[in-house]
Amino acid sequence: MSIEQPGAGVIPRRDAGKPQESDIGNQGLVRVTIAASVGSFVEYFDLVVYGALAGVLSTVFFPSSDGVASLLKSFAVFALAFAARPLGALFWGRWATASGASAPWR
């Protein structure tokens, strides 16, 4: 295989004939699709369960004479946890990159 470049003629590719990292095949694509689907299902299940139980959780954990204030406090805790995920990913990701990929698991 070669690449045509204007004015330079034909330049042979160094990786011609070698399998690329992105060539995972059909079986690998199915496995990745299933794994992503299961992860999305768990994430959305968590969201739906918390939303459905927010009324009960607000009265149990944030007792108040104003039910709306309790419900808003309950949703605020959920929003705080939702915002903390990317911050945790930044922290743990940088640490894993700096100290080796398996360091956070030790």
C-alpha positions as a Markdown table, in Angstrom:
| # | Residue | x | y | z |
|---|---|---|---|---|
| 1 | Met | 0.0 | 0.0 | 0.0 |
| 2 | Ser | 1.1 | 3.5 | -0.6 |
| 3 | Ile | 0.0 | 7.1 | -0.1 |
| 4 | Glu | -0.1 | 9.6 | -3.0 |
| 5 | Gln | 1.2 | 13.0 | -2.0 |
| 6 | Pro | 1.3 | 15.9 | -4.5 |
| 7 | Gly | 4.8 | 16.6 | -5.8 |
| 8 | Ala | 6.4 | 13.8 | -3.7 |
| 9 | Gly | 5.6 | 10.8 | -5.7 |
| 10 | Val | 4.6 | 7.5 | -4.0 |
| 11 | Ile | 5.6 | 7.0 | -0.4 |
| 12 | Pro | 5.4 | 3.5 | 1.0 |
| 13 | Arg | 3.4 | 3.1 | 4.3 |
| 14 | Arg | 5.4 | 1.6 | 7.2 |
| 15 | Asp | 2.3 | -0.1 | 8.6 |
| 16 | Ala | 1.1 | -1.7 | 5.3 |
| 17 | Gly | -0.3 | -5.2 | 5.9 |
| 18 | Lys | -0.2 | -5.0 | 9.7 |
| 19 | Pro | -3.4 | -5.3 | 11.6 |
| 20 | Gln | -4.5 | -2.0 | 13.2 |
| 21 | Glu | -5.4 | -1.7 | 16.9 |
| 22 | Ser | -8.9 | -0.6 | 15.9 |
| 23 | Asp | -9.5 | -3.9 | 14.0 |
| 24 | Ile | -11.3 | -5.8 | 16.7 |
| 25 | Gly | -13.6 | -7.9 | 14.5 |
| 26 | Asn | -17.2 | -8.7 | 14.9 |
| 27 | Gln | -16.9 | -10.8 | 18.1 |
| 28 | Gly | -15.0 | -8.0 | 19.8 |
| 29 | Leu | -17.5 | -5.4 | 18.6 |
| 30 | Val | -20.4 | -7.5 | 20.1 |
| 31 | Arg | -18.6 | -7.8 | 23.4 |
| 32 | Val | -17.9 | -4.1 | 23.6 |
| 33 | Thr | -21.5 | -3.3 | 22.7 |
| 34 | Ile | -22.8 | -5.6 | 25.4 |
| 35 | Ala | -20.5 | -4.2 | 28.0 |
| 36 | Ala | -21.4 | -0.6 | 27.1 |
| 37 | Ser | -25.1 | -1.5 | 27.2 |
| 38 | Val | -24.9 | -3.2 | 30.6 |
| 39 | Gly | -23.0 | -0.2 | 32.0 |
| 40 | Ser | -25.6 | 2.2 | 30.6 |
| 41 | Phe | -28.4 | 0.1 | 32.0 |
| 42 | Val | -26.9 | 0.1 | 35.5 |
| 43 | Glu | -26.3 | 3.9 | 35.4 |
| 44 | Tyr | -29.8 | 4.7 | 34.3 |
| 45 | Phe | -31.3 | 2.1 | 36.7 |
| 46 | Asp | -29.5 | 4.0 | 39.5 |
| 47 | Leu | -30.9 | 7.3 | 38.3 |
| 48 | Val | -34.5 | 5.9 | 38.0 |
| 49 | Val | -34.5 | 4.2 | 41.4 |
| 50 | Tyr | -33.2 | 7.4 | 43.1 |
| 51 | Gly | -35.7 | 9.5 | 41.3 |
| 52 | Ala | -38.5 | 7.2 | 42.3 |
| 53 | Leu | -37.5 | 7.0 | 45.9 |
| 54 | Ala | -36.6 | 10.7 | 46.3 |
| 55 | Gly | -39.9 | 11.5 | 48.1 |
| 56 | Val | -39.3 | 8.7 | 50.6 |
| 57 | Leu | -35.6 | 9.5 | 51.1 |
| 58 | Ser | -36.3 | 13.2 | 51.6 |
| 59 | Thr | -38.6 | 12.6 | 54.5 |
| 60 | Val | -36.3 | 10.0 | 56.1 |
| 61 | Phe | -33.0 | 11.8 | 55.8 |
| 62 | Phe | -34.2 | 15.5 | 55.7 |
| 63 | Pro | -37.1 | 15.8 | 58.1 |
| 64 | Ser | -38.7 | 19.2 | 57.8 |
| 65 | Ser | -42.0 | 20.9 | 58.1 |
| 66 | Asp | -41.7 | 21.9 | 54.4 |
| 67 | Gly | -41.8 | 18.9 | 52.1 |
| 68 | Val | -40.5 | 20.8 | 49.1 |
| 69 | Ala | -37.4 | 21.9 | 51.0 |
| 70 | Ser | -36.7 | 18.3 | 52.0 |
| 71 | Leu | -37.2 | 17.1 | 48.4 |
| 72 | Leu | -34.8 | 19.8 | 47.1 |
| 73 | Lys | -32.2 | 18.8 | 49.7 |
| 74 | Ser | -32.5 | 15.2 | 48.6 |
| 75 | Phe | -32.0 | 16.2 | 44.9 |
| 76 | Ala | -29.1 | 18.4 | 45.9 |
| 77 | Val | -27.3 | 15.4 | 47.4 |
| 78 | Phe | -27.9 | 13.5 | 44.2 |
| 79 | Ala | -26.6 | 16.5 | 42.2 |
| 80 | Leu | -23.5 | 16.7 | 44.4 |
| 81 | Ala | -22.7 | 13.0 | 43.9 |
| 82 | Phe | -23.3 | 13.4 | 40.1 |
| 83 | Ala | -20.8 | 16.4 | 40.0 |
| 84 | Ala | -18.3 | 14.5 | 42.2 |
| 85 | Arg | -17.9 | 11.7 | 39.6 |
| 86 | Pro | -15.9 | 13.7 | 37.0 |
| 87 | Leu | -13.7 | 15.3 | 39.8 |
| 88 | Gly | -12.9 | 11.8 | 41.2 |
| 89 | Ala | -12.1 | 10.6 | 37.7 |
| 90 | Leu | -9.7 | 13.5 | 37.2 |
| 91 | Phe | -8.0 | 12.8 | 40.5 |
| 92 | Trp | -7.8 | 9.0 | 40.1 |
| 93 | Gly | -7.0 | 9.3 | 36.4 |
| 94 | Arg | -4.0 | 11.6 | 37.0 |
| 95 | Trp | -2.7 | 9.5 | 39.8 |
| 96 | Ala | -3.0 | 6.3 | 37.8 |
| 97 | Thr | -1.3 | 7.9 | 34.8 |
| 98 | Ala | 1.5 | 9.2 | 37.0 |
| 99 | Ser | 2.1 | 6.0 | 39.1 |
| 100 | Gly | 1.1 | 3.3 | 36.7 |
| 101 | Ala | -2.2 | 2.0 | 35.6 |
| 102 | Ser | -2.5 | -0.6 | 38.3 |
| 103 | Ala | -1.6 | 1.6 | 41.2 |
| 104 | Pro | -5.1 | 2.6 | 42.2 |
| 105 | Trp | -6.1 | -1.0 | 42.5 |
| 106 | Arg | -3.4 | -1.9 | 45.1 |
